[in-house]
Amino acid sequence: MEKVRAKKHLGQHFLIDENIAKRIADTLTMEKYTKVLEIGPGMGVLTKYLLDKPIETFVIEIDKESVEYLGKHYPKLHHHIFSEDFLRYDIVEAFNKEQFAIIGNFPYNISTQIVFKVLEFRDYIPEFSGMFQKEVAERICERKGTKAYGILSVLTQAFYEPEYLFTVSEHVFNPPPKVKSGVMRMIRKENYQLPCSEKKFFTVVKTAFNQRRKTLRNSLKSLNLPEEMKDDEILNLRPEQLDVNDFIYITQKLEANGV
C-alpha cells in the first residue's frame, strides 16, 4: 500500500523526522498508567516507538486511509485501533474507566479542543504530551504576567503541571506547516480537585479574560460581585496578573456570598 496522502481538511502534516518522533515517545514517564492512546497517528512514525515501550498502545484515527495503512503495517495494533473522532468519542468508556496517557502530533486546527477534552476527562488521564503549534504549547505552559497567559493557561494549570520541552522546525513535516511546533507535557497534579465549584471557577476565568484589558473590578461586574469584595485589592488587577490560586480565591468569595 502506498503512503497516505496528507489531507488539508484534517490538518494533516506528517512528521518525517525519526529522531523527533522518538523524542516525543520518550516524553512519557509511564507512571500511574499502563495504557497510552495516540491521537492522529497518521502513518505511525510516532506509533512505532510507542510499540517498543513496555506499555499497551492504542491509537485513535479519523482518517480511514490512515486506519487501513496502520492495520497493514503495524500488526501489533490489532484490536488497538479506534477508527473514531477523538472529540466525539467516549474514550473513557472504551478504556473501562482505567487510567491512560494521551500522546500525539496533534492536528493544529483542533489542538485546543483536544486539550479541553483532556481537561474534561482529567480523572482518567494522569499524563498528556505531544506536539502542538508552538504558540499554543507556549500558551498552555505560560505563567502569569505575560500576554500569552490566558484562559487555556489557567484552566490547564488548575489541574496539571505543564512543561514546555522543545521546539520543532517546520521542515521536518510533509507537507511543512507554516509555523514552528512545540512539544510539551502535562502531568496531573497529586491533588487536582479544586476547593471550589469547578463550574463557577471556569466562569470566573473565562469572564475575566474575555475583557482582559480591564481590571477585574470591571470585567467581573456581570457576576454581581458581593459588597464585601468591593475594597478587595485583587480586583484592581488585570486577569493576566493572577495565578490559579487567585482565581480560586475569587470563586470562593463569590460562593461564600451566594453568588
C-alpha positions in Angstrom: 0.0 0.0 0.0 1.3 3.4 -0.9 1.8 6.1 1.7 -1.2 8.1 3.0 -1.7 11.4 1.4 -2.0 14.3 3.8 -5.5 15.8 3.8 -5.8 19.5 4.3 -9.3 19.4 5.8 -8.0 17.2 8.6 -5.0 19.4 9.3 -2.6 16.6 8.5 1.2 17.3 8.4 3.1 14.1 8.7 6.2 14.1 10.8 9.1 12.6 8.8 12.0 13.0 11.3 12.5 9.7 13.2 14.7 11.3 15.9 11.9 13.8 16.8 9.3 11.0 16.8 11.5 9.0 19.3 12.0 12.1 21.5 8.2 12.7 21.6 7.6 9.0 22.5 10.3 9.4 25.3 8.3 12.2 26.9 6.1 9.5 28.5 7.0 8.8 32.1 4.9 5.6 32.2 4.0 6.2 35.8 0.5 5.6 37.2 -0.9 4.1 34.0 -0.4 1.0 31.8 -2.1 2.3 28.6 -1.4 5.1 26.2 -3.6 6.5 23.5 -2.1 8.2 20.5 -4.3 10.7 18.7 -4.0 11.1 15.0 -1.1 8.6 14.3 -1.2 9.0 10.5 1.3 6.6 9.1 2.7 5.6 12.5 6.0 7.5 12.7 5.4 8.0 16.5 3.4 4.8 16.9 6.4 2.5 16.2 8.4 4.0 19.1 5.4 3.6 21.4 5.0 0.0 20.4 8.7 -0.6 21.5 7.8 0.5 25.1 6.6 -1.6 27.9 3.1 -0.1 27.7 -0.1 -1.1 25.9 -0.5 1.3 22.9 -3.8 2.3 21.3 -4.4 4.8 18.5 -7.5 6.8 17.5 -7.6 8.0 13.9 -10.5 9.7 12.0 -8.8 9.2 8.6 -9.9 5.8 7.1 -6.9 5.7 4.7 -4.6 6.0 7.7 -6.5 3.3 9.6 -6.1 0.9 6.7 -2.3 1.8 6.5 -1.8 1.3 10.2 -3.7 -2.0 10.2 -1.5 -3.4 7.4 1.9 -2.1 8.7 1.6 -2.5 12.4 0.2 -5.9 13.3 0.8 -5.2 17.0 -2.1 -2.7 16.8 -4.6 -5.5 16.1 -7.7 -4.6 18.1 -6.0 -1.5 19.3 -7.2 1.0 16.6 -10.2 3.2 17.2 -11.5 4.4 13.9 -13.2 7.4 15.5 -13.2 11.2 16.1 -11.5 11.7 19.4 -13.6 14.9 20.1 -16.8 12.9 19.7 -15.8 9.5 21.1 -16.3 8.4 24.7 -12.7 7.0 25.1 -13.2 6.8 28.9 -15.9 4.1 28.5 -13.8 2.4 25.8 -11.0 2.0 28.4 -13.4 0.9 31.1 -12.6 3.9 33.2 -8.9 2.8 33.6 -6.1 5.4 33.8 -4.4 6.1 30.5 -2.0 8.6 29.0 -2.5 10.6 25.8 0.2 11.5 23.3 0.3 12.7 19.7 1.3 15.0 16.9 -1.9 16.9 17.3 -3.7 18.5 14.3 -3.2 22.2 14.9 -6.8 23.1 13.8 -8.3 21.1 16.7 -5.4 21.0 19.3 -7.1 23.4 21.7 -10.3 21.4 21.6 -8.2 18.3 22.4 -6.8 20.0 25.5 -10.3 20.9 26.7 -11.4 17.4 26.1 -8.5 16.1 28.2 -9.5 18.5 31.0 -13.0 17.1 30.8 -11.5 13.5 31.2 -8.9 14.6 33.7 -10.0 12.0 36.3 -8.7 9.3 33.9 -5.7 11.0 32.2 -2.7 11.4 34.5 -0.4 12.5 31.7 -0.7 14.2 28.3 2.1 15.1 26.0 2.8 15.8 22.4 3.3 18.3 19.6 1.3 21.5 19.1 1.7 24.7 17.1 4.5 26.4 19.1 2.4 29.3 20.3 -0.3 27.0 21.6 2.2 24.9 23.5 3.7 28.0 25.0 0.3 29.4 25.9 -0.5 26.3 27.9 2.8 26.4 29.8 2.9 30.2 30.2 2.9 31.7 33.7 1.1 34.9 34.9 2.3 38.3 33.8 2.5 37.8 30.0 0.3 38.4 27.0 0.3 34.7 26.1 -1.1 33.8 29.5 -4.8 33.3 29.3 -7.9 31.1 29.7 -6.1 28.0 28.4 -3.1 28.6 30.7 -5.2 29.0 33.9 -7.7 26.1 33.3 -4.9 23.7 32.3 -2.7 24.7 35.3 -5.6 24.3 37.7 -5.3 20.5 37.2 -2.0 19.8 35.6 1.7 20.8 35.8 2.6 21.7 32.2 6.2 21.9 30.9 7.4 23.2 27.5 10.0 20.6 26.4 11.5 21.6 22.9 10.8 23.4 19.7 10.4 21.6 16.3 11.2 23.2 12.9 8.5 23.2 10.2 10.9 21.5 7.8 10.6 18.0 9.4 7.0 17.6 8.2 5.4 16.6 4.9 3.8 18.9 3.9 5.6 21.5 6.1 3.2 23.7 8.1 3.6 27.5 8.0 4.5 27.7 11.7 7.0 26.2 14.1 5.9 23.5 16.5 6.4 22.9 20.2 6.4 19.7 22.3 5.1 19.9 25.8 4.0 17.6 28.6 1.3 17.9 31.3 1.4 15.8 34.4 -1.7 15.8 36.5 -1.3 17.3 40.0 -1.4 15.0 43.0 -4.3 17.0 44.4 -6.2 18.2 41.4 -9.6 18.7 43.0 -10.5 22.4 43.3 -11.6 23.7 46.7 -14.5 25.5 45.0 -17.1 24.9 42.3 -15.4 24.0 39.1 -18.2 25.4 37.0 -18.0 28.7 38.8 -14.2 28.7 38.6 -14.4 28.2 34.8 -17.0 31.0 34.6 -14.8 33.4 36.6 -11.7 32.7 34.5 -13.5 33.0 31.1 -15.4 36.1 32.1 -12.2 37.8 33.3 -10.1 37.1 30.2 -12.9 37.9 27.8 -12.2 41.5 28.8 -8.5 41.1 29.6 -7.6 44.8 29.2 -9.9 45.7 32.0 -9.3 45.3 35.7 -11.3 42.5 37.4 -13.5 45.1 39.1 -14.9 45.9 35.7 -14.6 42.6 33.8 -16.3 40.7 36.6 -19.2 43.2 37.0 -21.6 40.9 35.3 -21.1 38.3 38.1 -22.6 40.7 40.7 -19.6 41.0 43.0 -20.6 40.9 46.7 -20.4 44.1 48.7 -17.6 42.7 50.9 -15.3 42.4 47.9 -15.7 46.0 46.8 -12.5 47.1 48.6 -10.5 43.9 47.8 -7.3 45.0 46.1 -7.2 41.9 43.9 -10.0 43.5 41.9 -7.6 46.3 40.8 -5.5 43.7 38.9 -5.9 42.5 35.3 -6.6 38.8 34.7 -3.1 38.1 33.4 -1.7 39.2 36.8 -3.5 36.4 38.7 -2.5 32.7 39.1 -4.7 29.7 39.7 -4.9 30.3 43.4 -6.0 33.9 42.9 -8.9 32.8 40.7 -9.8 30.1 43.3 -9.9 32.8 46.0 -12.3 35.0 43.9 -14.5 32.0 43.2 -14.6 31.1 46.9 -15.6 34.6 47.8 -18.4 34.6 45.3 -19.7 31.2 46.6 -19.5 32.3 50.2 -21.8 35.2 49.3 -24.2 33.0 47.4 -23.3 34.5 44.0 
